[in-house]
Structure formats: structure tokens, C-alpha cells
Amino acid sequence: MSVAAPETALALSPDQLISSLFADARLRVYGIVLGTRVTGLPERLAQADRLDHHCLVPGALSPAQRLRAPYLVELRPDSPFTRWLLLQAAAAHGGWGVVARSPERMLPVRSHARDLRNAVTPEGRPLRIDWMDPAVLDILLGGATPDQLLVIFNRLESLTVTAPQRWREYRLSGGRLQLRSVDVLVPG
């Protein structure tokens, strides 16, 4: 499956980018964050303005496993953690994860994100993938069939990868994967 040609890149300020994520009141905004990329993620989440968050690895984990696990966190536009994750973590912790927008509450999104981590090799062997890793996500979405895209976007309206210079937003429209790039205006 090929990605539709990206729309002409827009340019927005950091505040405009954050506002755009929260512009549709019907959608919740989630960060899916890789503990392997963000040092001390469980502690940072524990101190994050009482944001609802869940580990994407089910069951009891050792402290080392908790540090490396991916987490789902419901973001709020007024949260310092949200601003840190979307702007500063993009520069300090490149490829920290992805932003997902969904009309669903936390638990259905958590189940969906967990299910997407389970893959099967062509030989039929089970495999765990961190699909929320931006490099992995680009490959998965770029090579996905229409049926696979429907599974990926089943509970998700869009997936956004943040970076210091440009954000990329993926969404499914009319059965085709759409990519929109937005340049980050640096205040100056």
C-alpha cells in the first residue's frame, strides 16, 4: 500500500500545533510513549498532573521492565507534561512515540494499542513490535494493505509523529492512507 502524496506542508507555531491536536472536542488525544526512549518515564508519568496513563505491557513487571515498557497517556491541552512531550521530548528524545487521536475512551484505546503490538512473521511465529516507534510506524503504514490499514486505524482517527522541525500526521480517508506534514515555526 502506498501512502498518498503528502499535502503541501503547512507551517504552524508550537502553540498552534498543540491547539490543532485538541481542536475537535469529539476526539481524545493520547501519547503512546516508548520507555526505551524517554528516561525515567514511569516516574515522569507519576508526577504528570494526574494524567491517566497505562502500561501497554500487561501483567506484573520488574522495575527494569517498567522502565523500558511503552505507555499510553491521555493528554490534556493545559498540562505541562503534554507541552513537554509534544515539544521538548521531540528534540531531547527523538522518536519518543506517537500521538493518537480517537473518539474512544482510554481502555478501548489501550486494548487496541496492545493488540497492535502482536504480530506474526510470514513463517507463523509470534512477534512483539513497538509499532508506535516512528521508524517502525513509517514502514508498517507504508507497506500495509487496505485491510491492514483498517485494523490499524480501527479505533484511531489519526496518528501524529512529532519532531523538532516537522510533524507528520497519518489518517485513513476513503480507504487510502493520507499523510499531512506540518512545519514547526521556530519563534524568533
TIRO-996018 format. One line per 8 residues: number of its first residue (from 1); for each residue z, y, x negated of C-alpha. Coordinates in nm, 3 decimals. Layout:
<rs>
NUM	Z/Y/X  ...
</rs>
This chain:
<rs>
1	0.000/0.000/0.000  -0.093/0.332/-0.149  0.101/0.649/-0.094  -0.085/0.919/0.096  -0.177/1.214/-0.124  0.123/1.444/-0.164  0.125/1.764/0.033  0.090/2.081/-0.169
9	0.418/2.135/-0.345  0.642/2.394/-0.186  0.895/2.596/-0.382  1.245/2.649/-0.242  1.575/2.776/-0.380  1.859/2.526/-0.420  2.029/2.665/-0.107  1.705/2.631/0.091
17	1.662/2.272/-0.029  2.012/2.179/0.083  1.966/2.358/0.417  1.640/2.173/0.476  1.815/1.837/0.447  2.059/1.935/0.722  1.812/2.127/0.941  1.769/1.854/1.204
25	2.100/1.816/1.391  1.991/1.471/1.517  1.997/1.332/1.163  2.285/1.242/0.936  2.245/1.288/0.562  2.361/1.017/0.323  2.372/0.992/-0.053  2.314/0.643/-0.190
33	2.463/0.676/-0.537  2.444/0.439/-0.832  2.779/0.388/-1.004  2.585/0.286/-1.314  2.451/0.643/-1.337  2.749/0.852/-1.225  3.052/0.801/-1.447  3.376/0.759/-1.253
41	3.202/0.755/-0.914  3.482/0.584/-0.714  3.737/0.843/-0.834  3.497/1.129/-0.768  3.440/1.000/-0.412  3.814/0.959/-0.355  3.854/1.331/-0.430  3.544/1.442/-0.234
49	3.665/1.643/0.065  3.742/1.331/0.271  3.375/1.235/0.287  3.318/0.896/0.449  3.191/0.652/0.187  3.144/0.277/0.147  3.062/0.047/-0.141  2.729/-0.131/-0.099
57	2.862/-0.445/-0.267  3.062/-0.638/-0.008  3.388/-0.814/-0.083  3.668/-0.768/-0.332  3.552/-0.621/-0.662  3.715/-0.592/-1.000  3.775/-0.237/-1.127  3.475/-0.271/-1.359
65	3.252/-0.388/-1.072  3.367/-0.097/-0.852  3.272/0.149/-1.127  2.917/0.009/-1.151  2.852/-0.050/-0.779  2.627/0.165/-0.560  2.796/0.365/-0.284  2.685/0.515/0.045
73	2.841/0.854/0.121  2.786/1.068/0.429  2.713/1.418/0.302  2.811/1.745/0.468  2.637/2.077/0.405  2.967/2.257/0.338  3.103/2.003/0.090  3.135/2.088/-0.281
81	3.061/1.719/-0.353  2.730/1.748/-0.164  2.627/2.052/-0.365  2.735/1.886/-0.689  2.546/1.564/-0.610  2.224/1.731/-0.499  2.205/1.994/-0.773  2.424/1.925/-1.074
89	2.412/1.543/-1.074  2.033/1.560/-1.071  2.048/1.728/-1.412  2.355/1.555/-1.558  2.300/1.203/-1.419  1.921/1.166/-1.390  1.818/0.911/-1.133  2.163/0.905/-0.969
97	2.019/0.757/-0.648  1.854/0.881/-0.331  1.925/1.091/-0.022  1.862/0.914/0.308  1.835/1.089/0.643  1.895/0.879/0.951  1.984/0.914/1.318  2.224/0.620/1.267
105	2.596/0.626/1.202  2.746/0.507/0.873  2.796/0.134/0.943  2.437/0.056/1.054  2.304/0.251/0.754  2.546/0.066/0.523  2.428/-0.270/0.660  2.064/-0.167/0.618
113	2.118/-0.042/0.262  2.298/-0.365/0.174  2.022/-0.578/0.328  1.756/-0.393/0.129  1.933/-0.496/-0.194  1.845/-0.860/-0.119  1.500/-0.961/-0.238  1.319/-1.285/-0.308
121	1.089/-1.347/-0.605  0.743/-1.497/-0.544  0.897/-1.827/-0.659  1.157/-1.804/-0.382  1.457/-1.715/-0.598  1.704/-1.462/-0.455  1.733/-1.136/-0.643  1.954/-0.827/-0.606
129	1.777/-0.497/-0.659  1.908/-0.145/-0.675  1.628/-0.012/-0.456  1.799/0.330/-0.450  1.721/0.378/-0.820  1.440/0.639/-0.809  1.224/0.448/-1.060  1.261/0.124/-0.861
137	1.209/0.306/-0.530  0.880/0.457/-0.650  0.750/0.111/-0.744  0.873/-0.054/-0.423  0.730/0.210/-0.192  0.404/0.236/-0.385  0.342/-0.138/-0.361  0.483/-0.206/-0.013
145	0.270/-0.344/0.267  0.281/-0.171/0.607  0.520/-0.441/0.735  0.748/-0.395/0.434  0.750/-0.018/0.487  0.859/-0.073/0.847  1.152/-0.280/0.720  1.249/-0.021/0.457
153	1.233/0.273/0.697  1.373/0.078/0.995  1.693/0.288/1.015  1.581/0.573/0.791  1.386/0.887/0.876  1.326/0.985/0.514  1.426/0.917/0.153  1.453/1.205/-0.094
161	1.477/1.186/-0.470  1.636/1.494/-0.627  1.555/1.619/-0.976  1.618/1.950/-1.153  1.257/2.073/-1.119  1.117/1.890/-0.815  1.239/1.692/-0.517  1.025/1.413/-0.366
169	1.057/1.317/-0.001  0.915/0.991/0.135  0.872/0.921/0.504  0.671/0.685/0.719  0.424/0.851/0.954  0.165/0.668/1.159  0.224/0.355/0.954  0.144/0.536/0.630
177	0.381/0.640/0.357  0.386/1.018/0.320  0.505/1.199/0.008  0.607/1.564/0.001  0.706/1.735/-0.322  0.919/2.048/-0.329  0.966/2.251/-0.646  1.315/2.383/-0.719
185	1.315/2.757/-0.772  1.546/2.849/-1.056  1.746/3.163/-0.975  1.658/3.425/-1.225
</rs>
